[in-house]
Amino acid sequence: MILKIQKKLKNLPNSPGVYMFKNKFGKVIYVGKAKNIKKRVKSYFQKTHESSPKTKYLLQNIYNLDYTISDSEIEALVLESNLIKEYRPKFNVTLKDDKSYPFVKITTSEKFPRVYFTRRTGKNTGKKQDKYFGPFTSAENLRNTLKTLHKIFPFRTCGKLPKRECLFYHIKLCPAPCTAKISEQDYQKVVKNIISFLEGKTESLVKNLTEQMKKEAKFHNFEKAATLRDQIEKIKFSSEKQKVISAENVNQDILAVCKKRYLAVITFFSIREGKLIKKDNFELGHIQRVNTKELLTSFAKQYYQKPQILVPKEIILSEEIDDQKLIEKLLSEKLKEPGSRFKKVKIIIPKRGRKRKLIKLALKNAEQYLEAKFKEKEESIKTLIKLKKALYLAKIPRRIECYDVSNISGKAATGSMIVFSNGKTNKSEYRRFKIKTIKLPNDYAMIKEIFTRRFARLKANRKDSWPTPDLIIVDGGKGQLNTALSVLKEIKDSQKIDINIPIISLAKKKEEVFVPKKSKPILLPKNSQSLFLVQRIRDEAHRFAIAYHKKLREKEIRS
């Protein structure tokens, strides 16, 4: 054991809190919580301690430790979850792409709340009163949900209230609170209905709207009654697609974990008022040497502690988890509302009956999801092997980087670098460049600047060095290819780094692939998966560059 750790072990407090193990570079590699920090941390280094393969590997990498004291074990549980999200330690199970899951946000802090799609749910993205619904693993499904919702209950989507009605008012998708076409009280009723719909309370919502419709008809407000009738019909139509799981009016979440080879997934069913309103698959990261119990425990802690997650009365799991009573207590506090009757959250691990059947159904879905992922991976590798042969590469291009530029007459010029890993987008590795030195329209000079800035990061012993690609694709023709090659040669000569990265360029007109030292381009077969892959990569780089270019133009217009 390292002397530094031995000294710290003696001075650890006998208090609840969170401990962090660090590697030789000072990076946090594991975060844990404890009722007694001293006892828990010491247990790792005792010879009698029964270590799992993961713990043995962890101990080999610990060079330092740190801790934070908390007032209670529940507070430690919350802090542990927050620190895991912040540091994403190597030895903690994490949600893949946790920060990018989309939500529906309702700005209930405003007089006329806005309803919109967002991926930002942090501390500085709104006020406490604002409501979030999600997360959704599919952005497309969420957008479709919002489209349906917009047709049923017209609502405001604009960031700032305009001075006159917009197009949405004229096509009956917004009640125009901007010009007082609807009162604050009536608009709040609309928002209340939207919240009920998103919470899956469709039966009670239909009941309330039916009562309102009858009331309006009684007072001869036939236009309002007709609007309510149309809303009821649309809600009934959308809820018909939801599968009835239970005759009881229950709110439950079903979580089943499945791990095979190098992948792990949590299949999640959300049941509201006895109907299955949402099904998602959450992939987990950092799963090596981790059993399914730990995977499920980590997911439950991280998922339900998010302030925007709605907690049901029952959470049904495929197997037992650690800290079950503690998590129940924490979630019960979260479910408790001021002035309401206290509700207790129950975590259930069923052995038989209807609930066990639901778990079996979720497990079957999880297994099918993983099988589909394995097949997808195999197909991607086959395509990469074909691309390797077609381009005469020395090895399979597992990491492919593609570059493109976007500008209008040299203004708001941007560049993009996108990354495909094993044939799939790796968005966490995407980078964008604001062109700094070129003020006139000159694609070659812009490519030169991007490559100079990017490949300067290959310098030996540089801490912020980016991984070396197996293949570089440049959007353009022979000129763009030669520019990229000249930059790499300059860096190679000046920094004395051995750079031997294959580079190609893809010209749009005939989809010609230009390669170094060949005057004629390569034409990949029109229906080949190799061509489809390079086209998809090129188009993604183009999309990413244009998106940043538009953002810069909007900033210029506003300023």
Buried (B, 14 or more C-beta within 10 A) or exposed (E): EEEEBEEBBEEBEEBBBBBBBBBEEEEBBBBBBBBBBBEBBBBBEEEEEEEEEBBEBBBEBBBBBEBBEBEEBBBBBBBBBBBBBEBBBBBBBBBBEBEEBBBBBBBBEBEBBBBBBBBEBEEEEBEEEBBBBBBBBEEEBBEEBBEBBBBBBBBBBBEEBEEEBBEBBEEEBBBBBBEEEBEEEEBBBBBBBBBBBBBBBBBEBBEBBEEBBEEBBEEEBEEBBEBBBEBBEBBEEBBEEBEEBBEEEBBBBBBBBBBEEEBBBBBBBBBBBBBBBBBBBBBBBBBEBBBBBBBBBBBBBBBBBBEBBBBBBBBBBBBEBEBBEBBBBBBBEBBBEEEEEEBEBBBBBBEEEEBBEBBEBBBEBBBEBBEEBEEEBEEBBEBBBBBBEBBEBEEBBBBBBBBBBBBEEBEBBBBBBBBBBBBEBBEEBBBBBEBEEBEEBBBBBBBBBBBBBBBBEBEEEEEEEBEEBBBBBBBBBBBBBBBBBBBBEBBBEEEEEEBEBBBBBBBEEEBBBBBEEEEEBEEBEEEBBBBEBBBBBBBBBBEBBBEBBEEBBEEEEEE
